């Protein structure tokens, strides 16, 4: 009975630790602060071009982050239910989540510069 209790305690601990280490979904990552001052000298056409470039990269980075989050969720499930060494394959947040946060911040800064210049640029939110 003691071994069963230890095993279930280990499983619960492993599950809670692995869930905490899972990569975040892109929509749950907050924007990093990016100053709109860097876009102050941009014209409206330049802001539109930059908005297009940043939003394209943001979609790519969000897709990579969401893929990482899904992979971590699968590894967690396999690790807790079937094979605990699978828990070592959980990647968690890293460079991709930092890039998503930075790109979200850039989009907010571009929107602020657009408002000041009356360019009418805005990004759709998920």
N, C-alpha and C positions, 0 to 999 in steps of 0.2 A: 504494500500500500504506500509506503514511503517513497519508493522508486517512481510510482505513478505520479505522486504529488510533485516530485522533483522534475519529472519529465514535463508535466503540464505547466509548471512554473517556468521552466526553461522555454517552452513553446510560447507562452504568453509574453515573456520578456523579449524573446527574439522577434515576435510579431510587432510589439510596440516599438522596438528599436528600428526595425526595418521600415516600418511605416513612416517614422520620423525622418528617415534618410531618403525617402522616395523623392524623385524629381517633381517639382511643382508643375501644374498645368500652366500654359502661357497666360491664360486669362487671370490667373491668381498672382501673377508677378506684377508688383507695383512699378510704376515708371520711375526711373532715376531722374534727378534734377539735371536739366540741360538748360543753360542760359539762352534766352532768345536773342541776346545781344549779338551772338555769332552770326545771326541771320539779318541783322539790322541793315547791312549794306546791300542785301539781295533785292533785286527788282521782283515784281510779281511773277513774271515768266521764270525767273531763276528759282523763286520759291516753289513754283509748281513743279519744275524739273527736280528739285531736291526732294519735294514731297513724294513724287513718284518713285525716286530711287530709294528713299528711306522706307516707304510703305512696302515696296517689293521685297526688300531685304528683311523687313519685319515679318512678313508672311512666311518667308523661308525659315527664319530663326524660330518663329512660333511653331511651325510644323516640326522642326527638329526637336524642340523642347517638348512638345506634346508626344512625339514618338518616344522620347526618352522616358517621359512620365508613364506611358503605357507599358513600356518594357520593364520599368521598375515595378509596376503594379503586378505584372505577370510573374516576375521573379519572386516577389513577396508572396504571392499566392502559392506558387510552387514550393518555395522554401518553407512556408509555415505548414502547408498541408502534406506535401510529399517528400521533399528532400531538402533539409535545412542548409546544406552547403550552397544551394542556389542563392541564399541571402547575400553571399559575397559578390554576386553579380549586380547588385543594386548600385547605380551610379550616383543618384542624388543630384542636387543642383550644382552647377558649375559655371563654366565659361558661357555656355549657351543661355542660361538664365540671366547672366549679367548682360549679355548682348541684347536679349529681349527687353530688359529694363532700360538699357541705354537707348535703344531704338524707340521705345515708347516715350522716353523723355525728349528725344529729338522731334518726334511728331508733335508733342505738346508745345515745344519751343517754336516749331514752324507755324503752328496754328496761332500762337501769340503774335509772332511777327506778321502773319497774314492779317490778323485783326488790326494791328497798328497801321498797316499799309492799305487796309480795305481791299485785300486780294480775294477774299471769299473762299479760302482754302480751309477745309475741315476734313477730319478723318472719321470714318464710321467706327463706332465702338462695338465690340462683340456683345 
